[in-house]
Amino acid sequence: MTAILEIRGLAKSYGEIPAVREVSFDVRRGEFLCIIGSSGCGKTTLLRMIAGFIDPSAGDIRLDGVSILSQPPYRRPVNMVFQNYALFPHMTVGQNVAFGMEMHKVDAGERRARTREVLEIVELSGFEDRSVSELSGGQQQRVALARALVLKPSVLLLDEPLGALDQKVRRRMQVELKRIHREVGITFIHVTHDQEEALAMADRIAVMADGRIEQLADSLEVYSKPASPFVAGFVGEANRFTGTVVSAEGSRLVLKIGEGLVLPLPATTELAAGMRVEAFVRPEHIRIGPAELPEMTILAGTVRDVVFLGESARCYIGLEGGVEVMATASAESVTNGEIPCAGARVRFGWKTAATIAFPAVAR
Amino acid sequence: MAGKRASSTAWVLPPLKLLPGTAFLVLFLVVPIALLLVISFWRSSFGGVKVDWTLVNYERLLSRPIYLELMIKSTRIAFTATVLTILVAFPFAWWIASKPPRRRAQLVFLVLIPFWTSYVVRTFAWIPLLGNNGVINYVLLRLGIVSEPLNIFLFNQFTVHLGLLYVYLPYAILPILLSLERLDRNLVYAAADLGATPFQQLRRIIIPLSMPGILGGTILVFILSISAYVTPALLGGTSGIMIANVIPDLFGVGMNWPLGAAVSLLLIVVTIAWIWLIGSRVGLRRIFVEG
């Protein structure tokens, strides 16, 4: 796949404070790329530099091989969906959607036709003459999307577009956005702090922290093979263990996480005895119960809390030495009524290969 | 939002809550205007007034061209001065609004500083600046641009416009600034993102959305300008005189209270008509309550 957008050494600092530090990556034509990170990681600054609202301190942005840095925002063939929609309050839905076409001198007949067409895509047919203030949050969101999509941008930028919606509407809009993305075939760059949302929608995910991109990969890879401890902790939920590597039973390495508490380390990792290590285990990889297989890490502890989540349940199991482990009890065990009660002694374990270990970095 | 305001204690307390304000307005607005209205139907007599019911004052007002002409001229001066003031105030307010909050507060402070001095003094300050022996003429003479002092700067309608613009500028800047501060900058970004050039952003987004402030400023400056007394008196000379300048003469030296009352009412009616005209375009509620 070819790159539609090339970001090269892009940086922005405010005085001495860097917001984005020399970021370089390609955005593939037609993909749905999510940029995630906690607030202040530079993701919105990055997006606004692509839109042209912020001038970068260094680096280049190339669209179809041509630098767009010298173009003001109103000449760039990219469009943005704003966090709080930024709909024009003094215009109707139809006028909002047609605004961009008017600016681009599209004639009135075509404007009407394209407005109708795009409102159909976002499922707001017949809303042309409504005032934007009488719409619900989800509907305003769709208008904002339609307003940007109608210009058929090369790249659509979405700045936390679902952030202001409630949980149910947000879930629905995630599915909608994916459908619209497939339908229009435009490249989407979606910024969000919600890793679940990114996993639900993105083809690829870029994880940002402290102005840098920690990992850019397929959603599945980001989840299952995180490139750094930050990514492992940020994307999805994970139990985090820290300790020192010691050798046991000849060549086998184990991680000592407390007095008498050791975790076997997967054979593939390039770790040596004496290293400080951060290890991560996803709660859904943990099985509670007696099953014992050769390649498993087995621990025992006391269930402290059980949180029932409907389709599954989450158990918080305390180990000797104060370490707490979060494990997901599967849908099956929920239906069978096999969720352990608080206070119960349980044995639990996971396939050692599911342990993700990193040499600890000084932070 | 309006619905929320109407609830709570709105219907329990209004008579009591409104009492001080209503009393004030009745005492100092309704009563004086009613008095003016009554006096305007009386007859002026030697050294005083005679209680009588007559239209003679209004006949004089309409038959002698001076009052109507002066009213029209005052309206025209107030109108152009207001337009000029808004044209200067808007970019100024936009500039202030674009600054970070701390700097903005400092600039608003600077806008308000002139209020520390009497506006009579401030108006007087134009005379040594614009007069025949004033600073401007001095500079022009010294630079050899003119050989004799120009007397075009002072005591004419130009000077009145300048004086009004200068004195009432803050009254236009502040409401416009308030409107601009409320304007979500993302709307301007969104317009730019959709292809609007800076001029189109201004025309299609910024100006329409700051209309309440612009019209609020317009109304304030217009009311102040149409009834201006000090500025035309000090800077207007004979050609720059306005309607408010003749009213004190009628009440004072002229000793003709009934005619003075009639002219005053004419000014009040014209002013209200203008506010109503501007207000009907947007609704006064939007200007003064929400704007």
Interface residues (C-beta under 8 A of the other chain):
Chain A: A51 G52 F53 P72 P73 Y74 R75 N79 M80 F82 Q83 N84 A86 L87 F88 P89 H90 F99 G100 M103 H104 R147 A148 L151
Chain B: D184 N186 L187 Y189 A190 A191 A192 D193 L194 G195 A196 T197 Q200 R204 I205 P208 L209
